[in-house]
């Protein structure tokens, strides 16, 4: 398996995990417009939580399936969501 294939596999697994946390399918997640997972940090760099903000161009029918999405189309992940 090439390095590129391995990267693609990791990205696919990450997308599936994020989609599961959002309560949607991986295919639906891939249709959403966003800049990826962001960190909310303190002034000294401590990460408090992670979030993803979906752009207004994202399909509304998919966004409506995401429980916990706020008025700014932002979803905040529970602490430990990305720990193995």
QUIJO-V488073 format. One record per backbone hydrogen bond with DSSP energy under -1.0 kcal/mol. CO is the residue of the C=O (numbers start at 0). NH is the residue of the N-H. If there is no record, write none. Layout:
co->CO nh->NH
co->CO nh->NH
//
This chain:
co->1 nh->5
co->2 nh->6
co->3 nh->7
co->4 nh->8
co->5 nh->9
co->6 nh->10
co->7 nh->11
co->8 nh->12
co->9 nh->13
co->10 nh->14
co->11 nh->15
co->12 nh->16
co->13 nh->17
co->14 nh->18
co->15 nh->19
co->16 nh->20
co->17 nh->21
co->18 nh->22
co->18 nh->23
co->24 nh->28
co->25 nh->29
co->27 nh->30
co->28 nh->31
co->32 nh->54
co->37 nh->50
co->39 nh->47
co->39 nh->48
co->41 nh->44
co->45 nh->41
co->48 nh->39
co->49 nh->76
co->50 nh->37
co->51 nh->74
co->54 nh->57
co->58 nh->62
co->59 nh->63
co->61 nh->64
co->62 nh->65
co->65 nh->68
co->69 nh->72
co->72 nh->53
co->73 nh->69
co->74 nh->51
co->77 nh->80
co->79 nh->82
//
